[in-house]
Amino acid sequence: MPAHVDFFAAVVTAYPDDDEQAPLLPDPSLARVARAGDVADGDLILAALTPHGADYFNQPYTAHPEPYNPRCLCGVCCELSDEPGPVVVLSNGHPWQSCDPWPVDDLILIIPAQTLPVPAMKE
C-alpha cells in the first residue's frame, strides 16, 4: 500500500570533526532529517537545522517526546508559550535540568532508534 512521505530541503554534506564542536558519528549515513513533531522515543538528536546550516549539539541526546505544557515551571517551556503553532517536548531533564521544547515543524538531524525498512526488490 502506498504511503505518504515528506522530503525536506536539507542536505547535510559535512559536519564538524572537532570534539568540542560535535561528536563524531560512527556512521553518518544513518543520520536523517525529521520534523520535531515526528521524532520518536529513542531517536538520537544530533543537530538543529536551519536554512543556514546545522547547529550540532556538543552532546547528542536521546529523545523522549511528551506533550508540551506552556505552564511548566522548568524555565524553558514558558519561552515558547507565544509560539503560533504546536510545540512538542523532546526531552525532560536530560542532558539539561529543564525541558527541551521544539516547534513541531522545526527540522532536526537525528539517528532514528528504529532503522528504516528496506524496500522489497521487484523481480
N, C-alpha and C positions, 0 to 999 in steps of 0.2 A: 504494500500500500504506500503510495507517495506521501511524503511528509514535508511540511514547510520548513525551510532552512533559511536563516538570516545570515548574510555575509556582511562583514563590516569593513569599511575602507581604512584599515590599519594594517600596515606591513611592518614587522619588526625584523630588520635585517642585521642588526648588530646590537650588542649590549655591552655595558662596561665590564671589563675583566679585572677591575681593581676591587679587592676585598672590602675596601672602605666605601665603595660606591654601590656594589651589588654583588650578590653571591654568584658564583659560577654555577651554571646549570649543568647537571650531569648529561642531559640530552635536550638541547634546545628545540629539537623537532617535536617534543611533547607539549610545548607551550601553545596556548590557544587564546584568542581574543574572545571575551564574553561580556555581556551586559551584566552590571552588578545584580540586577534582578534575576539573572539566570545562573548565578554562581550557586553551586551545590555544596552540601555539607561534605567536608573533607578536601575540597579543592584547595590547592596551594596558590595563594595570591602573591604574585611577583612584582607587579608594577601597575600604576595608574597610567592610562593612555590619554593623551590629549592630541589635538591637531599638530602640536609642536614636537611630539615625540613621546617616549616612555619615561616615566619617573619611577625608577626602580627603588624598591624598599631595601634598606640595608639588611633587614631580616624578613625573609618571606614568612608568611604565617598561614595557618590552616583556617579556612572559612567554616563558620558555624552560624549560618544565616538564621535570623529570627525577626519577628515583626518589629517595626520601628515605633518607639514611644517618644513623641516630642516633649513629653513632660518628665522624661528620665532625668535623674539628678547626677548623671555621670560627668556633666560639664561639656560634653561634645554634642550630644543629641540636640540640645537646645539651639545650637548654631545652625541647624538645618530646618528649624521649625517653620521658616518662611519659604522653604523650597516649594516651587509651584507644582511639582509632580510628586509621585510616590517615592518613598525612601525605604531602604532595607538596611538592617544592621548585619554586617558580615562577621563580626566578632565582638564578643563581650568580655573584655578583661585580658585578652592575650593577643599580641605581646604587650599591650598597654594596659593601664589600670582604668580604662574607660571603654566605652562602646566605639565601634567603627562604622558609623552610618554613611551610606552612599546613596545618591540619587539612582534609581533603578536603571536609568538609561546610560549612566556613565560606563565607559569601556575600561576593562581591566584585563591585564595579561595574567593568565592562570596556567597551572598544570592541573588538568582535571583529575579528580580522585578516581573516576571510572574511565577506563580507556574507551576511545571511540570504537564503535563496531566496525569491523572490516566488511565492506560491501561484498556480497556474493558475486562470484565470477559467472558471467553468462557464457554458455557454450554455443 
